[in-house]
Amino acid sequence: MRPVLAAVQNGAPLPLNELRERVADQFQLSEEERKERLPSGHQTIINNRVGWARTYLNKAGLLCIPTKGMVQITPRGLDALANAPQRITVGWLKRFPEFAHFHTAKPQSVDAPAVLSADMAQTTPDEQLAEAHQALVQSLADELLAHVLAAPSSFFEQLVVDLMIAMGYGGSRREAGKATQATNDDGIDGIIKEDRLGLDVIYLQAKRWTYTVHRPEIDKFIGALTRQRARKGVFITTSEFSDGARTAALGLDIKVVLIDGVELAQLMVENNLGVSVKQVYEVKQLDSDYFAQE
């Protein structure tokens, strides 16, 4: 927040886009860093942080917004530049009653912490929301994987076909995919059409294991694909692949994709397989076009 104040210390109103550039220049950000986005992908990190810094400083009375899209320092802001610590934090801004009132969550439970943790105080609300969402997804993925491991092997093989269909391969369940017989004929656990017309097929291998998959298993799968004259195969396990196993799947005339337990659970969450929506939160932003109407 202090770099944002410093960027407007000459007292003249400054356009928000120029403010962002000045702060990015002050931090000597590379082009790649300037383009880095939040996990949601909707906004760059630097724009998000400058935007929230502007909001916080405005609520504390250190900045004002004289006209749309402009930023200007206030006398209180100039005083803050002269007397504030090198790092202006949320905690320091709470000395200003206006900001303390703005930042206090309402309603607040009796068990709620009085202030944000040090880590939380250094991130924007958008970043905090994204981090909380990631934590929930990770917890759900761990729970999913535990349930998959506890299910029968036949269920897991069917799950693999269901996942491929959920990801858009083949179309309908009746026409697109099938799980093979329990004999695992020729080392293939499942077959799925790549498209609705069946112009190509993908062969699947499913291993509900808790121990690492090594190269010999991948070599056997490749051999089975070769005997089927197949060009594409997906090997899915609930465990993990060794470096040798991953190397074996590279540099082939046929395409072999390896999916370990972590990625399997993430794909299930992303494609709503074995999960349901618990609650939806809408994060809204200002519609500047509405206010731009004559």
N, C-alpha and C positions, 0 to 999 in steps of 0.2 A: 504493500500500500504506500510506503514512503516513496518509491520510484514514481508512482502515479502523481503524488503531490509535487515531487521535484520537477516533473515534466511541465507543470503549469505554474511554476513559481514566479514567472515574470508578470503574472496578474492578468494577462490577456485571455479572452475566451479561446478555447482550442477545440477543433472538431474531434469527435471521438475516434475516428479512424486514424487521425494523425497522432493522437495520444497513444494508441496501440502501437504505432510504428516507433514512437520515441521510446516507449518502455522496452520494446523488443530490441531496439538498438542499444539501450543502456545495458541490457543483459547479454549483449553480443550473441544473440540467437542466430543460428545458421538457418538457411532456407528450409531445411528439413525440419528443424525444431519449430519454426514458425507455422509449418503446415501440420504439425502433430495434433491429432484430434482427441477429444474425450472418448471414453469407451462407447458412448452412444453414437459417435460419428457425426453428430449434428453441428458441432462447433469446434473451432480450434481451441487448444488449451490456453494459449496466450490471450485470445479474445475473451474467453470465459473468465479468466482471472482478472484481467483489466476491468471487465464489466462489473464483476462483483466488488472489486476494490473501489470503483467509482460509486457504486450503490452504498457501500459501507461508509465511505468518507463523506458522502452527501448526507447520510442519515446522522452522522456525527457533527455535521455543520462545518466540515473542513473544506468541502467543495460545494459549489452550487451549479445548477444547470440553467443558465440564463435563457437559452432557447433550445429547441429540439436539436439533438445530436451534438450539443456543445458542452464543454466543461470549463469551469473557472474556479480558481482558488479563492477562498474567503479570508478575511483577516484572521479568523481563528485557525485556518489552515496554514497561513504564514507563520503564526506563532508556534504551531505544532512542528513545522519544519525546523524552527530555531531551537525548540526545547524537547521534542520527542526523542525517544531512543532511536538507535540506528534501524531497528526493526519495529515497525508499528504493527501491533497485533490486535486481535479482537478484544483480548483482555484489557489492553491499554485504552482502546476506544471506549470502553464501558465507563470511563470517568466522565463522559459526556452523557447527561441524563437522556437526551433525545435518542442516542444510539442504544443505551441500556434498555430503554423502553421498547425500541424496535426489535432488539435482538432476543429479548426474553420470550421464550415459547409460551403460548397460551392455547389451551389450558395446560398447566404444568402439574404433574403428579407430585405427591409429597416425597416420593423416592427418587425423583429426577435429580441428576447432578446439577450443582449450582453453575458450573462453567463447563465449557467444552474441554476435552483432553487436549494436550499440546499438539498431537498429530491432527486431530479434527480441526483445531483452530487455524491450522496452516493450509487447509484446503477449502475450496468453495462448496456451497451447498450442492451444486450439481455433481461435483466430484464425490462428495460424501454419499449422495444418493446412489451413484454408480458403484461405489465401493461396497455399500450395503447390499445392493442387488447382486453383485458378484459373489459376496459371501453367502447369500441365500442360495444362489445357483450351485455353488460348490457343495454346500451342505446337502442340497437335494440330490446332486449327482452321487455323492458318497452313499446316501441312503438307497438310491436306485441300484447301485452296483451291489450293495449288500443283499437286496431282494433278488437280484438276478442270480447271484451265486447260490442262494438258498433254493431256487426253483429247479425242477427236473431238467435234465439235459435236453429233452425233446422240446420243452418250452423255450429254452434258449435258442435252439435252431430256428423255431418259428418266429421268435422275437427278431432275429437277424433279418429274416425275410420281410417282416412287418416294418422294420426300420428302413429298409431299402425302398419299400413302397411309399412310406411316409416322406421320404426324401425326393419322391417324384419319379422313381424308376418304374416303368411298366404300366402304370395306371391302376386298374382295379385289382383287388386281391384275387378274385376268381380267375382272371385272365393273365395276370402278370407274374405272379410268383408262386412257388411251391417249395415245401420242405421235402427232401428226399426220404427214402425209407431209412429205418433205424440202422440198417446195415452199413450206412455211409459208403455206398457203392463208389468204388474207384477214388476214394478220398475226397469226394465232393459232398458237402452237407446241404447245399441249396442251389437252386437255379432261378434266376429272375430275368425277365425280358428287360432290355435297356430302354425300350420304347414301346408304345402301345401296339405298333405294327409287328413287333418281334423281329426287327431287322438284325438285331444282335442280342446276345445273351451274356449275362454276367454270372460266373460261378462263384459260389460262396463256401467258405470253410469257417465253422464256428467251434471254438474251443472254450468251454466253461472251466477254465483252469485258475488255480491260485499261484502256480509257479511259472517261471519265465519260459516263454517260447523261444527255442533256439533254432539255429540254421537248419538242422536236419528236417524239422517239420515244414519249413518253408520250401526246402528242396523237394520234399514229397508232394506238396501242394502244386508246385510248378510242374512236376512230372505228371500229375493227374490232369492238369490243364493241357499239357502238351498232348497227352493221349486222347483227350476230348477235342483236340484241334481248336481249343478256345484261345481267345485273344485277350480276355479280361477276367481278372479274378480279385476277390476281396477276402482277406483273411482277418477274421475278427476274434479277439480273445478278451476275456475278463481280466487277464493279468497284464503282462508287459512283454515286449520283444527285446531280445538281446541285440547288441550292436551287429553281431554276425548275421542275425536274422534279417535285420533291416538292410544290411549290405546285399544279402542274397536277392532281395526284391528289386535291386537297381540294375540298370543297364541290360534289360531283357528286351526281346522282340515282342513279348506280351506284357500287358500292363497289370501289375500286381500292387494292390493297395493294402497296407497293414493298418488296422485300427485296434488300439489297445483299450484296456478297461476305462481309462480316464476319458479318452475321446469318445468311446461308446456311450458312456453316461451323459456326456455333454451333448452328443447328437440326439439322444433320446429326449433331453430337456428342450433342445432347440426345435425339435420336430413334434413335440407334444405326444410322445409315445410313453405310456405308463405314468403320465403326470396329468394334472388338471390345474386350471387357474384358480388360485386361492383368493386373490384380491387384486384389483387393478387401481393404480394410482395415476392420475393424469397430471402431467407437468406442463403447465401452460406458460406462454410468454406473451409479451406485449405485441399487439398487431399494429405496427407503425403505419401500415397502409390505411387503416381506419381513420387515424388522426390526420393523415395527409390529404384527406378529401377537402375540396373547396366548399 
